[in-house]
Amino acid sequence: MASTSIGGLLFSSAALIAALSLSAEGFVAPSSHSSLARSYAPASDSSPSALYNRQARRKDKKKKKRSSLIVDDDDEDNAPAANSQSYKKQEPILLGGGEIGFDSEVGESKIPVATSSSSSQSSKSKLDQELSGERIAEEGIVGESVTSAASVSDMPLEPGMMQPDVTTIVTDPDTGIARIQQGKYVMDKVTGKAVILSSLGPEYRLAQMFPGVPPEVREQYRFDWKTVTVPEMVEQLKQACTVPLKNSQTGKEWLGVPPFPQISNPAVEFVLSNRDYLGHRMKKALGRLKLRSQSQFKKEEAAELRELWKHFLLLEDHISAPFRQIVLNAETVVGPNFGNLDMKSYCNGELYERTANYLVLKSMVAHWEKKYNDAMELDALPDDESAFMAQLYTGDPKRYLPDPPIIFRLAEVSRITSMAQQMVKAFVDEEELFDDLPAEVKFIESALSIKGGTALRQFMLEEFCPNENVDPASLREGLKRLYQQMFNMQSDPYGDLTMTLWNLCVATSVGTDEARDPYEEYIANVKGTKYENNPGFFQTYTFNHDKNSLVRFLDSSKTIEKGTAGSAEDVTRQIQGEALQLLGFSFGGGGSPNPATISADTERVEKDYDVPEDRAIGRPHMMGWLDLLGDEELTGGKKEEFEADKWEEVKS
């Protein structure tokens, strides 16, 4: 079958015809797997608070938590001792390396249908739960698993509840606070429904996972990276997103960015044509430009930039949604089989499935290697007040919770990291699973064992590209497009592999035109702190704070005068005491609340906050430009209605 190749994107001519005739399901079938194309269709067009008997319920929960703490702590304290003999053998070698409705097509995926949760907590230890691929069971908290992160903000399922099809917002019956409850499927924000994977076959699903555009569309929209500037990119993005609009009531017509959640085909095609050049750096640039206009009190310009910024975020969410769904499917395959080295028994499947399985496995390794490094560092720190600050900023802060929903002790983390590495090696050693993966994905495995940028580029040019029959420019573009997809995944546990991908993108681009970075002066503050010489600068300012605020509370504590060493132990002890008083737990060594830090003058007249000099650092006070857009900043220009707005005073 004839195929066309441009800039590393390959297309089957027959598939292009199918794409143009099949509208929403017209995903271009590839003739090669390194980069693929997709054709998009046009976009289609308060929970009550539970404020009852909270105090009694909290008392009951505290009693339950105290009893479970005794059991868990015993289990975890005994774990390192029980495994002390095998610890050295299992020490890993580090290699560096949601939301509404669903369709029948999605329902046939590998994601298991949620069943009602048990009313009693698992009798397994936390480590056993992780090793068996389960989430750590902890009341009121979504615990971690080997392939997914813990969350203290998400709402866990109550006994008897079924997991929703898509992520939704529910009201916590204990607090009345709205919390997110994760669903089984990823939502496409444009359609407002769960992502639908193509029914035309696995090649089309791979095209959804790594979308591209036909060559003629790419030629029309592609940036000239040698000369393009950020203002030019923003203007071209704005033009691609602009469509004719009409007010059906007044008949008024104008050109503008379509209202949420509508998008246009040209906007999607433009973003896909330049996916490797846009992504999160364009998100940052648009955000800073919007804040710059606000700080200069240019209200209309700031509102336009905010509209374009939010529309671009919507486009990114829409384009990456199939990728996120496929990776979510892979989590449900890899997680429950943790420790099973017969990879072909559960990681086999179509190319898009095996690609996702590998990315989940590799992300799992990168995530647990980071946790292993943190555990090693924490284990080496002295357990006293001298190491308080190092203990505070090292590792996952969720370990300070009364009953942590994570694994963080060195011996336990070591076991999981070692097994994760063995699983990746077993996957890579199976030619049937690994050898036909997209070139940019296979490059990750080879590149992470090479030290030094020069050696990496030499390997890419002299060995990898000739062996894979791919040109270096196409490989670099494929890496950047994969990076943009991974960046749209949640940072925990995918952030570590995502940053490794970015480092590979930078290292492989050295010495080429692609090493040029027009974004740098807009998002890195490399040209000073004045509007005249820094195109990304915006003036920050200090705020007033209520006398009972946390900021004033911390200001009222004892300080060490500049130029004196003071007593570090006293300062550490004081910070620990304040943490204990404010948050209910302490870090490192002991410490107790210091009531003397609270001002005794409670009747003084409220005045403007006198910002300490070392915090103000010369910034102006209360400029007010953050309020320039008013309610529009939160509501997008629409008046938000609250239940309280309907309340009326009861007259006696």
N, C-alpha and C positions, 0 to 999 in steps of 0.2 A: 504493500500500500504506500502511495506517495505521501511524503511528509515534508513539512516546511520548518526551517530552523532560523530563529532570529534571536540574538542576544541570550542564548541559552534556553529559550522557551520553545518547545517542540510541539507541533500540532499535526494530527491526522486530518487530511483534507476532507475525508468522509465525515469525520467527527465534527468538523466546522460546519458542514452543511446541516448535520443533525442539530447542532447547537442553535443555529439560526432559526430552525423550524420548530423547536420543542419548548420555547419560552422558558418557564421556570425550571423545567427538568432538563434544559439543554446544556449539560455539562460536557465539555470537550473531552473525548476519549483520547488518551495520550498514545504516542508511538514510542515514547521513552519516558523514564520515570524520574529524571532529574528535576524537571520543572514542568508544570502542567497549567492548563488554562480552564477558566470557567466563564460562561456567559450568564449574566444576571438578568432577571426579569424585573419590570417596574414594581415598585412597592404598592401594596394595597392600602387602600385607605385605613370605712373606718370602724376599724374594729372597736367594740366597746371596751372600756377599761374595766378590769376586774379588781375592785378595791375592797375585797371582803376578807375579813378575818386574817389579815396578813401576818400579824404578830404571832398568832398561835401556830400558823403554818411554818413560820421561820423557826420557832422553837422546836417543832417536831423535826425539821430538817437538820438543825444543829445537833440534836440528839443522835440522829442516824449517822451524821457525818463523823461525830466523835467515835462511835463504835467501829465504823469502817476504817477510820484512820489507824486504830490499833492493829487491825488485821493487816492492812496494806504495809504499814511501816515494818512490821515483823517480817513480812515476805521479802520486802526490798532490802532490808538490812542483811538478811541471811543469804540473798542471792549472790553477792560477790564472794562470800566465804565458800559457798557451795561450788562455785566455779573457779576457785583460785588456781587449781591444778591445770585446768584447760585454758586459762586466760591467755598465756603466752602463745599457745598454738593458734588461737583465734584472733590474735592481734592483726588488724588489717594493714595492708600496704596501700598507702594513698596514691591514687593515680591522677588526682586532680579533676579528676574528672567530676443555668439555671433558671425555667422561670415562669410560663403559663401554657397549659394545654398540651396535647400530644396527638400524634398521628399513628395510624396502624403500622406504618413503616417503622416508626421509632419503637413501637411496642414490640416488634419482633427482634429487637436488638438483644445483645447479651446481658444487658442490665437486668438483674433479678427484680421481680416485683416485691416491694417491701411488705413485710408482714408485721402484725402487731408486736410491739416490743414486750419483753418480759417484765413483770412487775418487780422482780428481784434482781439485784446486781449480780454480775457474773462472779462465780466463785474462783475463777482463774486469777493468778497474779497478773499484774500489768505486763510484765515481760512475756508471759505465756500468751496473753491476748495478742500482743504485737507479733510474736513469732507464728501465731496461727492465722495471721492476716486480718484479725478483727480490730475494730476501734476499741480503745481503752474505755471501759464503762465507768462513768463517773456522774453522779447525780447533778443535774443542772448545767452540765458542761458537755460539749461535743469533744470527746477525746481523740487523740491522734491514732493513726494506723501507720503501717510501714510506707504506704503510698499517699497518704493525705494528712493534712495538718490538723492540730487541735484548734478549737475556737472557743473562747470564753464568751463571745458575743452572740454566736448562733444559738438558736433555741433547739435543744434536743427533743426527740419524740417522747411524749408522755406515754405511760403504759396504756396499751390498747389503741394508740394512734397509728395510722398508716402514713408512710412517707408520701408527701404530695408529689404530683407529677413534675412540677416545676417549683423553683424557689419562690417562696411567698413570705409575706410579713404577717406575723401573728403577735398577739398581745400576751405577754407573760402574766399568768394569773396571780403570781406572787407579788409582782411589782407594778403591774399596769403599764410597763414599758414595752414598746414595740420592738420585736426581735426578728431576725431573719431565720427562716427554717428552710434548710437546703432541700431541693427536690431531686428527682431522679434524672431529669433531663435539663439540657441547656436551652435557655430561651433565646430566640431570635428577636431582638428588640424592635425590629422593623415590622414583623408580622404579629408580634405579641403572643406567639405560640412556640412550642418546642421545635427545635431544629429538625428538619426532615432530611434525612440522607437519601440520596438519589436511588430510585428503584431501577435505573437503567443498567446497573452492574457495578462491579468493584472498581473498574477503571474510572468511572464517573465519580465515585466516592473519593478516590485518590485525587481527582481533579478538584473536588470540594475542599479537600484537606490542604492542597497546595495550589490555590487558584491563580490563574493568569489571564491574559487576554490574547486575541488573535493578533498576528504581526502588524496588520494595517492599523489597528487601534493603538497598539504600542507605539508605532511610528508617529502617530498623531499627537500623543500626549507625553512622550518620554522627555525628561529633562536632559539638557546638555550639562552634565555634571562638571565639566571643565570650567564653565563660566557662570552658571546659574547662581543667583543670590536668594537669600531668604525672602525679601520683599517680592521678588519675582515668583517664587514658589507659592507664596501666600496668595498673590493676585491670580495666578493660574488655577489654584485650588478653588478660589472664590468663583471664578468664571465657570468652572466645571460644575460647581454645586448650584449655580443660579438657574432658576427655571421661571417660566411665566406663572404668575399667581393671580387669583381672582377672588374677590369677596362676593360670595353668592347672594348676600343680602343687599349690598349697595351697588354691585356691579363694577366696583373699582378694580382695575387691572394694573399690575406692576411686576417687575422682575425682582426676585429675591431668593433666599435660601428657603426651601420648603419647611413647613412646620413639623415638629416632632410628632410621630416617628417616620415621616415620609422621606424617601430618598429617590434619586434619579439614576437611570442607567449611566449617563455620562460621568456622574460623580464617582460611581463604583469603578467604572473603567479607568478613570484618571488615577484613582488611588492604586488600583491593581497594576497599572502601567509603571508606577513609581513606588511600589511598595517598599523596595529596599532603600529608597531615599527619604521616605516619609516616616511613618511609624511613630514611636514614642518621642523622637527628637522634634518632630513637627508638633506633637502635642505640647511639649514644653515650650517651644518657641511661640505658639499661639497664645498660651497662657501668660507668658511674660509680656508679650506685646499688648495684650488686653489690660494687664495691670499697669503697664507703662502709660497707656492712654488714660486710664483712670487717675493715675497719680498726677497727670497733667490737666485733669478736670475736663477732658475731651469726652463728654458723655456719649454722644452719638457714635463716635469712632469706637469707643470701648464696647458699646452695646453690639455693634456690628461684628467686632472681633469675637465677642463672647458667643454670638450666634453661630459664627463659622466654626469656632473651637468646639462647641457642643455637637455640631453637626458632624464634624470630623471624628469625634469620639464615637458617635453613633455608627458611622461608616466602618470604623475599626472593629467595633463590637459585632456588626453584621457580618463582615468578611471573615472574622476569626471564629465565629460561632460553630461552624461545622468541624473545624479543627479541634475546638474545645470539647465538642460532643464525642468525637472519635477517641480522643485521649481519655475522656471520662469513661467510655466503654472499656478502654484498655485497663484502667485502674481496677475495674471489677473483675478483670481476668487475672491480672498479676497479683493483686493483694491477697485474695483467698488462697493462692497457691504459693505463698511465700515459703521458701525453703525447699520447694520441689525442683530438683535439678533436671528433671525430664522435661525440658522446655518444649519439645515437640508435642507433648501431650496436651498442652493448653495454650501455647503461644503461636501455634501454627495457624494458618488462615490466609486470607487475601493479602495482597501487598500493603494496602492501607492499614490493615489491622496489625500486621507484623511491624510496620513502621511505628505505629503508635505504641505497641508493646515495648519496642526497644527504647523509645523516648521516655516512657514511664520507668523502665528499669534503670536507664542511665540517670534520670533525674533522681530516682530513689538513692542511687549510689552517691551522687554529688551531695544530696541533702544529708545523708547519714555520715558521710565523710566530714562534712562541716560540723555536725554534732559531735563526731569523734574528736576532732581537733579542739572544739570547745571543752569537751570533757577532759581531755588531756591537760589543757591549760588550767582548768579549774582544779584538777587533781594535784597539780604542781604548786598551786598557791597555798601559802600558809593559812591555816584556819584561825585567823585572829583579826583584830581590827586593822592591822597594817595593810592588809590586802582587801579592805572593804570596797574601794572604788573599782579595783580590777574585778572583783566578784560581781559587782553591780552591772558592769557593761559587757561581761562575757557570757555568751550562751543565751538560751531562751529564757526570758523573764517569767514564763509561766511555771518554771520550777519553784518559784516562791509562793505559789498558791498553797493553801493548807493541805490539799490532797492533789498533787500535780497530775494533770491528764496527759502527761508525756513521759517518755523514758529519757533520762539524762545522765545517769551514773555510768562511769567509764566502762566497767565490766559488762554491763548490759548493752550499752551502745556499741561496744566492740563486737559483741556476738551478732547483732543485727547488721552492722556494716560489713563484717566478713562474709556473711551469707549473701547480702545484696551483691557484693563483688563477684562471688562465685556464680550467682544467677546470670549476671551480665556476661561473664566469660563463657558459661555454658551456652547462652543464646548465640554469641558471636561464633563459637566453634561449630555450630550447626549450619553448614552451608545452605541448606534448604531454607533456613529462617533468615539468614543475614545477607547472603551474597548478592541478592538482586534489589536491596534497599536503595532508595535514591542516593545519588552520589554525595550530596551535602550531608546526609545522615551518616553514611559510612565514613566520611572524612573525620567526623568527630572521634570515632573510635581509634583511628590511626593517629590523629594529630595529638591527642592527649598524652601519648607516650613519648613525644619528641620535646626536648628541652631547647629553648632558644628560638627567637624569631627567624634568624637566618637559616638555621637547619630546617625549620618548619616550611619556609618558602621553597627551599631547595627540594625537600621531599615532595611538596605539592607539584612543582614544575617538572621534576625529573622522573618521579615514580608514580604518584597517585593519578594525576591527570592522564598521562599516556595509558596507564593500565585500565582506567575507567572510561577512556575514550570521551573525555569531556575537556573543553578548553578552560583555562584558569579563570577567565572573566566570568564564564557561566557558573563555575563553582563558587566564586566569590559572591555573585548575585544570589545564588541558591542559599548560601549560608546566611546572608542578610535577610532574605525572605523568611527563612526558618526562624531566625532570631526574632523577627517581628511577630510571628505567630506565637512563639514561646513567651514573648513579653506580655501577651494578653492572657496568659495563664496566671493563676494565683501565685504570688511570690513564694509562698510556703506550700509545697516543697519544691516548686519548679524554678525558683529564683537563682539558685546556685548554678544549675546547668545553663540557665539563660545568660548569666554574666560570663560564664566560660565561653559560650557561643560568641558573645560580643568581643571578648578578647581575641578569639580566633578571627573574627571579621577584621579587627584592627590590624592584627599581625600579618594576615595574608594580603592586606591592601598596601602595605608599606612599599614605596617605590613605584606606585601606579597612580594614575589620575584619580582613582577612587579614594586615595588617602586624603584628598582635599575634604575639609569639613566646614562648609559655610555656616553651620549652626553654632559653632563654638563661641563666636563673639556675642551671640544672642542669649546663650543659656549658661555661659561659664563665667561671666563678669571678668573677662581678661583685659578689658580696656578702661579700667577706672570706674569711678563712681559719680559721673556727671552725665547729664543728658546729651551734652554736646559730643562727647567722645566714646560713649558706650551705647550702641543701638538697643541693647537689651536691658538697660538700667531703669529701675523705678525707685522712687524715694520712699523708704519705709519710715515709720514713725512710732512713737510710744503712745500708750493708752492710759487713761484713768482706770484705776482698779478700786473696787469697793473696799472699805476698811476691813471687812470680814473675808476678803478673798484669800486664796492660797498665796498669791503673789505677795500681798502685804504681810501675810503670816510669815513667809520665809524672810522677808526684808527685816522683820522685827527681831530675828534671831541674831545672836552674836556674830560679828564678822572679824576677820583678821585684817588689820590695817596693812595698807600697801607698804612694801619694803621690809616687812618683818616676817619671820618664819612662823611665829606663833606656836601653838600647841596643836599639831596635826591630830593627836589622839583626842583632844577635846573637841575639835571640829568634827571629826569622824563620829564620835560618840553622840554629838548633838544631832547630826544629820540622821543617824540611825534612830535616835529617839523620836525625831519628827516623823520619820517614815513609819515608825511603829504607831505613833499617835494618829497619823492621817490615814494610813492604809491598813493597819491592823496586823502587820507582820514586820519583821526585822531582817536585815541582811548581815551575813557574816557573823560577827560576834554579837555581844549583848547590846544593851542600850535601853534607855527608858525615856518616856516622854518628859519634856521640859516645860512645865506650865509657865515658867517665867518668861518664855518667849512670846506669850500673848500679852498684848498691851493692856495695862490696867485702866487706862483712860478711856472708858467706853462711852463717856458722855460728851466727848469733844465734838465740835462742829466739823462736819464732813468738808474736806478741802480737796482741791485738785491733787492728784497723786504726784508726789515729788519723786521722780524717777532717779534712782542712784546713778551716779556718773558713769560707773563702769558698765552699767547696762544700757544707758542712753547712748553712749559712744558718739555724742555729737548730733544725734538725730533730733529732728523737730518733734514737738509733742502735739497730739490730737489734731492732725491735719484734716482728718475726716473723709479722705477720698475713698476709703473702702465702703462707705455708705452712699457713694455717688449714685449708684444704680438702684438704691433703696430696695423695696420688696422684689424688684425684678431680678435681683441677684439670685434669689432662692426660687422664685416662681416662674421665671422666664417671661415676666410681663403680665402674667395672669394673677388676679387677686386670689389668694389662697383662703379657703373657707375652713373654719374650725368649728367644732361642735359648740365650743364656748361662745362663739359669736351669736348663737341662737338663744342663749340663756337670757332670761329676763329676771329682774329683781322681784322677789316675792314681797308684796305689800301686805302688811298686817292690818 
